């Protein structure tokens, strides 16, 4: 629970505007206006639990913190790059490698166990493993 509160504190500290927003295609979105203000919109109707909320917030905050934005006309490889940059920021923020290593050393190795331990989704655990493999920290 403390982790998600830390995300909300970071959003507040960075003066990011967080709004509940009805979204039909996605569960969350982030964007920056022409003045450089960052906004995060989350459709709370689609958030099932605290783990999903934590993953969504950290990913959208990752877009804001790295300036990784795109629009509907962006090329696919540009979109993938910006999404990956946001994911990488989120992984490093909520599952720091030292904590992941600590979990491994304590026998927490199954994806479902790691998801429970870090209070994130199993999908996010898989993303985390890919990010750290790419960073060659193993």
N, C-alpha and C positions, 0 to 999 in steps of 0.2 A: 504493500500500500504506500509506503514511503516513496518508492520509485515514481509512482504516478504523480504524487504531490510535488516531487522535484521537477517533473515535466511542466506542471502548471506554474510552478514558481519561475521556471526558465521562460515560459511564454510571457508571464507578467514582466519579468526583468527586461526582456527584449522588446517590450511594448508591442507585442503581437496581439492583434485583435482576434479573439476566439469567439465564434458565434455558432449556436445551433442553427442548422440550415437544412431545409428539405432538399435532398438530392435524389434524383431518380436512377442515375446510372452508377454512381459510386457512393461509398460510405463517407468519404471525406475528401477535402480539396484544400489546396493552399494557393495563394496568388499574391503578387505584389502590385500595388497600384503605381501610377506615374510619379507619385511623390515618394516612393520607396517604402510605404507602409505595407507590412506583411499581414495577411489575413489567413486564418484557418477556419474552415467551415466543416462541421461534423454533423452528420445526420444521425441523431441519437436513436431514431427508430430502428436502425440497422446494427447498432452496437449491442452484441449479445451479453458481454461480460467485461469485467475490469481488464482482463488480459487483452482483449481486442481493442478496448479503449486505449490502453497503454501503447500498443503497437501502432494504432492509427495516429495518435498524437505525436509519438516520436518520429514517425515517418514524415508527417506534414511539417513538424518542427524542423526536421532535417532539410526539407526544401527551403524553408526560410533561412536557416542558419548557413546554408551553403550557396544560396542564391540560385538554386537549380530549378528554374522554371522553364516552361515551354508552353506553346499554344497548340491548338488543333491542327495547325498547318506545319508544325515541325516535322522534320524527317524522323522516321522510326528509330534510326540509330541514335539520333539526338535525344529522343524521348527516353530510350532505354538507358542512355548514359546519365541523364538527369535523375531518373528513377533510382538507378544504382547508387548514385552519389547520395541521395536522400536516405536510402536504405543503409548505406555504409555509415553515415553519421548516426542514424538511429541505433544500429548495432553497437557501435562504439560507446554510445551514451548509456544504453540500458542493459547491455551485456558486455561489460568490459572484459577483455581477454583474461586478465588476472582472475576475475570472478569465475569465468568459464573454466579456466584451468583448475581452480580450487574445487569446483563442482566435480570435475573429472577425477581429481585426486581423492575425493571422498566417495567415489563409486557411483556418482550420479552421471550416468552415461546414456541412458535410453532417451530418445527424443521426447517422449511424454513426460519423463521425470524432469528433464531440463526445462521443459515448458512450464511445468508446475513450480519448479524451484525458482525460476526467474519471473513467473507470473506473466508469461507471454503465450502466444499461440505456437503450435507445433510448426506451422509454416515459417514463422519468424525464426525458430531455432535452425531450421534448414538454411534460411538466408544467412544467419549468423555464421554457420559453419562454412558456407561458401565465401563469405567476406573474409573470414580469418584465413582460409586456405589461400585466397588470392593475395592476402597480405603476407603470406608465407611465415606465419608466426608459430606454426607447429614445430 
